[in-house]
Amino acid sequence: MNGLGSSSEYTRLKKEINYHNYRYHVMDDPLISDADFDQLLVQLREIEAEHPEWITPDSPTQRAGSVLSEKFSKVTHPAHVLSLSNAFDIAEVSRWLERIEKLDERVKYADFVLEPKIDGLTVVLTYQNGVLVQGATRGDGIIGEDITANIRTVRDIPLAIPVTDASMAVPEMLVVRGEVYILNKDFERLNQEIIEAGGKPWVNPRNTAAGSLRQLNSEITAQRPLKILTYQILASSGIKQTETQWETLEYLKRMGFPVSADSVYCEDCEQMLKELEKWNEKRETIPYEIDGVVVKINDLRVAKELGAAGKDPRGAIALKFPARETTSILKGIGVNVGRTGVLTPYAMLEPVLIGGVTVKQATLHNFDFIRERDIRIGDTVMLKRAGEVIPYIIGPLVEKRDGSQQPYVQPDHCPVCNQLTEQLEGEVAVYCVNSACPAQLIRNTEHFASRGTMDINGLGIKVVEQIVQAGMIHDFADIYSLRKEEFLTLEGFKDKKADNLINAIETSKGQPLDRLINALGIRGVGEVMAGTLADEFGSLDRLIAADYDRLTMIDGIGPNVAQAILDWFTHEPNRLILKKLQRAGVWPVALKRTQVEMQNLPLSGKTLVVTGALVNFNREQIKDTIETMGGKAAECQPEYILCTGW
Ligand code: IVH
């Protein structure tokens, strides 16, 4: 059989989805929309529901989620997973060259590869006949831990190879080494979400990656924005072995593995030493943490024959960057109020230069952190600037104290509106619960208008501050009733700017449901969760009507988020916001819905006519609601007539 639902169709569909996954996560260049991708997954799930016996480990439905009851089991690596020796300046790299030239004179004529030294966690991936069968940690280099379930959740790790190039032979066995890491921007977003949900933020991307991979519950790992970059073939069979490092990188890339685009080939040692000089600057352009450059002899045979000194191969060396850590004096502690009212302390520092950037402020994470580390005003503190991550305080240098340092007293009032703060039981975060607090109004409105949510061009933080300070809005829904004349009263606004902003506000009314849900700023509901809620409910009306049990039935929604959603929708000022949005016509419904779902909706199979005087809604909004609930809105021949005095 070769039709829809046949096993060959199943295999083809798996391949197609894995390919689109690769375009999205590895190449950052998707060929199809998210909705079309989801549709393919729905088809695959339908086939798998019919034929569970066909499901293979390389199916894209098998990425997420299982819970291990005990610890990870041990696995023996097929080859030694070696480490690297370090050099701290270029002169040391030259000395390394001299040393190994003495051991093997081919080094004199060698070419090299420079690669970023990714500050992540080494993993070892085993593929048998093209299918990922095992993922392991490095461990002691000989024995690691089996973290296969967690590895499978990392979206850019191929479940089956080759991903794209069908002309590539499928290796009988391939063991690949790479580094799992987190992009700086994803790290910041993750921490932001944790802070807003009242949790304890992670200290740096590397710890986060390591902690996530050592989770016993891979559903948690699946929620972390982990990525991989590969750079070594530890073992293989059934294919011709690569002869050089550059060829290895190209081979891995062609197979569909993510490989750093920043690696450079150098013809000889002069070029290599010259290239090395550029890396301090280049480091700034790399969107993840690197702690050095790895210099590798390109010829793998020469590298192998040079052998290893202990755990460090002689054919490669890491040129480590100077640590971006330094000390400064903590002059004071300021407090920011976030959009959910969370108070976050930050350090006000004696300005200090770290890696070419002057730092005056650094995050202190939360009040517990200040207490735990016993950080005092006037302390000499250690701080770190890591890539684009906001600089953060590591801790005080207690030995530098002279007795003048003052312990910090956590504020019990909001520094902006002066209302008493609150701390929920079991939570780290301290909140200002005054929803009229100008700090929150500014942050909430900025979030509502931002790129990833309602995308209102021209309504950035500066303008939001202006309109809040001028008392033009009391909540973010008020922006839909702002008039051009009001904008013209603000500094810097002329005819054109006011027109543009009014138009952008009007256009934003057409944003889809998931963006609007995200824009509301519900604690714990970010972009991904908003998408889930939009798909699940299809309209705000249905989301508002959902109770605790209905919400916690949804994959990925735990008790805290469910409660936060319920609280948000029952909070009186928020009900007013919703009313204002609905009146302004900002009430989208999700379009996409599978047929199965349509059949189970309350109005499935029913045709309704909208008639009578309309009070709170217009005709289109009511038709949309009927359709979201699975019904048909018609002009005549109804089964039911809906009277609209509600
Ligand atoms: S090569 C024989 N290349 O750095 C191969 N390692 O401090 C030896 N690392 O344990 C390793 N990026 O976890 C190599 N491009 C890269 C790397 C890299 C990060 C890590 C790796 C290693 C550690 C040594």
Boltz pocket constraint, residues with backbone or C-beta under 6 A from the ligand:
constraints:
  - pocket:
      binder: B
      contacts: [[A, 82], [A, 83], [A, 84], [A, 115], [A, 116], [A, 117], [A, 118], [A, 119], [A, 120], [A, 121], [A, 122], [A, 178], [A, 179], [A, 231], [A, 232], [A, 294], [A, 313], [A, 316], [A, 318]]
      max_distance: 6.0
